Amino acid sequence: MPTWLILIIIGVVLLVLGVAVEAAKFLLWIGIAVLVVSLILGLLRRGKNSV
């Protein structure tokens, strides 16, 4: 399972349970940031392979 997905799932579970809300928000933002970076790197790799 990808790291970004694990971070987002943990963040959502913490938010739903109301435990450590600030930590949950932080995990969500980190998960989203990792997702965006991995998408950009994947697109760059795909573009480099096609040229």
C-alpha positions, 0 to 999 in steps of 0.5 A: 500500500502506498505511503500517501494512502496510509497517511491519508487513511490514518488522518481521516480515522483520527479526525472521525474519532476526534482524537489528536485533531491537529495531528490528523490534519498534519497527516492529511496534508503530508499524505496529500503532499506525498501524493502530489509529488509522486504524481509529478515524478510519475508523469516526468518518468513517463514523459522521459520514457516516451522521448 
